[in-house]
Amino acid sequence: MSTGILSIDLDAIAANWRALDRASASGVQTAAVVKADAYGLGIARVGRALAQAGARRFFVAVAEEGAALRQVLGPGPQICILSGHMPGDTEMIHDLDLTPMLNSLDQVTRHLESLPGLPFGVQLDTGMNRLGMEEPEWEAVAPFVLEAGPEMIMSHLACADEPDHALNELQLANFHAMTDGTGVPRSLAATGGILLGPRYHFDLTRPGVGLFGGRPFEGAMPVVGLSLPVIQTRVVHPGEAVGYSCTWVAEQETVIATVSGGYADGLLRGLSNVGVLWDGETPCPLVGRVSMDLITVDVTHLPEVPRSLAILGPHQTVDDLADAAGTIGYEILTSLGPRYGRRYVEGAA
Ligand SMILES: *Cc1c(COP(=O)(O)O)cnc(C)c1O
């Protein structure tokens, strides 16, 4: 086998969900956000593991993802669609019992006219300026929307991973102003918002990245490991270059391992000449450019060439790798490519 092996610890995902669930008061429900194929880790296995852990409410970005998740979960759990009710979604929402979060007057009209009496939620914009109704629009439609009985009212924080950012308090105040007294269950916090404390929890929290071991949930159990097989090694002499565009030149005799995996697998090209791979406890620098299918690594200092090198594991989380590549853990996770062999770990606990 020459593809990388991605291991995904379903027990760790379940443990992270329970830990985030315990982080809020007992009256607060904890949902699970599994958009983008469960942050790249596989909606079928991850969705089932979270349902088994106790999640009863799930969020996805678009109706198509909701349809896939419904096949996995069967009837029962609530599946909420963050992009709301778009043209063409009506049949799917109806047939698969999806709950759209309505983001605009257009969506409110579409939903209440085409699927009267079917569940929906409302998304409000409290300062992020991305999705949801703003205050004047909400004020205009609130009377008849509330009359129709929304399942929940939600909003999303733009800077929850920065606890001291002034926008957090401002969005909290706006959310109160727009929803106090409605009597409808409310949701404001994703992973970062949960960690801001109980004032942000309301009735329902919506963690995503924290379930998968990512920042800002520092207490998360690691979920993913990725090891890349060594395909070939060679000795490179002083003055010789490695890889496209000769961006790395040997200063001394160097043993280079060529491993399977590249930017087509989500190992971003920004890792060129800055990334690190691991042989057990020993770091090995990535040298030269990351290419589409291959990475070159300096293994001169290893007593023996290993069969594979780890790029995600106990010594390098998705956030560590993201820091090296100049991005965020979310992007590393959701870029993990389809070529890897996926091994799901469960039943270990
Ligand atoms: C992605 C998303 C979440 C989950 O955010 P995390 O930071 O991954 O916990 C929650 N709510 C909304 C609206 C989102 O877009």
The ligand as an SDF file (V2000), in Angstrom:
LIG
                    3D

 15 15  0  0  0  0  0  0  0  0999 V2000
  -19.1020   25.9380   11.7310 C   0  0  0  0  0  0  0  0  0  0  0  0
  -20.1220   26.4950   12.6210 C   0  0  0  0  0  0  0  0  0  0  0  0
  -20.2300   26.0360   13.9430 C   0  0  0  0  0  0  0  0  0  0  0  0
  -19.1830   25.1650   14.5810 C   0  0  0  0  0  0  0  0  0  0  0  0
  -18.0410   25.9790   14.8300 O   0  0  0  0  0  0  0  0  0  0  0  0
  -16.7280   25.4070   15.5250 P   0  0  0  0  0  0  0  0  0  0  0  0
  -15.8720   26.6110   15.6540 O   0  0  0  0  0  0  0  0  0  0  0  0
  -16.1650   24.4080   14.5670 O   0  0  0  0  0  0  0  0  0  0  0  0
  -17.1170   24.7970   16.8220 O   0  0  0  0  0  0  0  0  0  0  0  0
  -21.3200   26.4670   14.6970 C   0  0  0  0  0  0  0  0  0  0  0  0
  -22.2290   27.3360   14.1820 N   0  0  0  0  0  0  0  0  0  0  0  0
  -22.1370   27.8160   12.9170 C   0  0  0  0  0  0  0  0  0  0  0  0
  -23.1560   28.7700   12.4300 C   0  0  0  0  0  0  0  0  0  0  0  0
  -21.0820   27.4260   12.1110 C   0  0  0  0  0  0  0  0  0  0  0  0
  -20.9770   27.9350   10.8720 O   0  0  0  0  0  0  0  0  0  0  0  0
  1  2  1  0
  2  3  1  0
  2 14  2  0
  3  4  1  0
  3 10  2  0
  4  5  1  0
  5  6  1  0
  6  7  2  0
  6  8  1  0
  6  9  1  0
 10 11  1  0
 11 12  2  0
 12 13  1  0
 12 14  1  0
 14 15  1  0
M  END
$$$$
